[in-house]
Amino acid sequence: MSENKTEVLVGAAVLAVAIGFIIYAGQLAGFSGKSGGYGLNASFRSLEGITVGTDVRLAGVKIGTVTDIALNPETFRADTTISVQDGIEIPDDSAVIISSEGLLGGNFVEIVPGGSPFNFAAGDEVEDTQGSVSLISLLMKFVSGSSDTAPQ
């Protein structure tokens, strides 16, 4: 009888840990259940390192996520929709840029606020955008530029 109780307790503990892991993974993936916020649209030349679910940050604080990415076949730019939490008003002259967490870190979408007294409304288009910068292309420019300046 005591073996049966032990097996039930161990099974319950394993089940509780599995449920906790599923809840934790869902929160990390952005399925926390909070559905609020408004969408803003932006068009980028390059979205390297950005996917649906990527963080949107303001002053280093997560205020939303990337909710949709599509290639515009007419402009060949990446049309992006970002969701910003309700209650956070973004001035309508703000910039949206792709930033890096560091040399080896991932990319995220950063909102650089402007100074306008007017704010974006749901569905507005952010005109001032800056795409991601490729570290490899920067290194290639540096290497090729440094060889051009060598004394002859």
Long-range contacts (C-beta under 8 A, 24 or more apart in sequence): 29-53, 30-65, 36-85, 36-86, 37-64, 37-83, 37-84, 37-85, 37-86, 38-83, 38-84, 38-86, 38-121, 38-122, 38-123, 39-67, 39-81, 39-82, 39-83, 39-84, 39-122, 39-123, 40-81, 40-82, 40-84, 40-90, 40-96, 40-120, 40-122, 40-123, 40-124, 40-125, 40-126, 41-79, 41-80, 41-81, 41-82, 41-123, 41-124, 41-125, 41-126, 42-79, 42-80, 42-81, 42-82, 42-96, 42-125, 42-126, 42-129, 43-72, 43-75, 43-77, 43-78, 43-79, 43-80, 43-125, 43-129, 44-77, 44-78, 44-80, 44-98, 44-129, 44-130, 44-131, 44-132, 45-77, 45-78, 45-131, 46-78, 46-98, 46-131, 46-132, 46-134, 47-78, 47-80, 47-98, 47-131, 47-132, 48-98, 48-107, 48-131, 48-132, 48-134, 49-98, 49-100, 49-106, 49-107, 49-132, 50-80, 50-98, 50-107, 50-108, 50-109, 50-132, 54-106, 54-107, 54-108, 54-109, 55-108, 55-109, 56-82, 56-83, 56-84, 56-108, 56-109, 56-110, 56-111, 57-99, 57-108, 57-109, 57-110, 57-111, 58-88, 58-90, 58-110, 58-111, 58-113, 63-88, 63-111, 64-88, 66-109, 78-131, 80-109, 82-109, 84-111, 89-119, 89-120, 90-119, 90-120, 91-115, 91-116, 91-117, 91-118, 91-119, 91-120, 92-116, 92-118, 92-119, 92-120, 92-124, 93-128, 94-120, 94-126, 94-128, 95-126, 95-128, 95-129, 95-130, 96-126, 96-128, 96-129, 96-130, 97-129, 97-130, 98-130, 98-131, 98-132, 98-133, 100-132, 103-135, 107-132
